Amino acid sequence: MSNIIKKVAKQHGVSVKEVRKDIAEMIKVGMSSTDPEAIIFWSQFSGKAPTPEQFISALSKSVVAGT
């Protein structure tokens, strides 16, 4: 997963640290969503914020599964 983060950083001309920060912010916003589908997605993390790698992995599995 860190390769994905490095590629995103390179494509956007920012540091890996900046990409991680942005993902962490998106996670925080997502975890506070009241959307029923979002609640289901975030429930797999038992109320704890996932790492960027865990988030990317879960999101990609969700996309592949069509959920």
C-alpha positions in Angstrom: 0.0 0.0 0.0 2.8 2.4 0.7 3.7 2.2 -3.0 0.2 3.6 -3.8 0.7 6.4 -1.4 4.2 7.2 -2.9 2.7 7.1 -6.5 -0.1 9.5 -5.5 2.4 11.9 -3.9 4.7 11.8 -6.9 1.7 12.4 -9.3 0.6 15.4 -7.4 4.0 16.8 -6.6 3.6 16.6 -2.8 5.2 14.6 0.0 4.1 11.2 1.2 3.5 12.9 4.5 1.0 15.3 2.9 -0.8 12.4 1.2 -1.1 10.6 4.5 -2.4 13.7 6.2 -5.0 14.2 3.5 -6.1 10.6 3.7 -6.3 10.9 7.5 -8.6 13.9 7.1 -10.8 12.1 4.7 -11.0 9.2 7.2 -12.1 11.5 10.0 -14.8 13.1 7.8 -16.0 9.7 6.6 -16.2 8.2 10.0 -18.5 11.0 11.2 -20.9 10.6 8.2 -24.5 9.8 9.0 -25.1 8.2 5.6 -26.3 4.6 6.2 -23.9 3.1 3.6 -21.0 5.0 5.1 -21.9 3.8 8.6 -21.8 0.2 7.4 -18.4 0.7 5.7 -16.8 2.4 8.8 -18.3 -0.2 11.2 -15.6 -2.7 10.1 -13.1 -0.6 12.0 -14.9 -0.8 15.4 -14.8 2.9 16.0 -11.1 3.2 15.6 -9.6 5.2 12.7 -7.8 2.9 10.3 -4.4 3.7 9.0 -4.2 5.0 5.4 -3.2 1.5 4.3 -6.1 -0.1 6.0 -8.5 2.4 4.6 -7.2 1.9 1.0 -7.3 -1.9 1.4 -10.9 -1.8 2.7 -12.0 0.7 0.1 -10.5 -1.4 -2.7 -12.2 -4.5 -1.4 -15.5 -2.7 -1.2 -15.2 -1.5 -4.8 -14.3 -5.0 -6.1 -17.3 -6.4 -4.2 -19.5 -3.8 -5.6 -20.6 -2.5 -2.1 
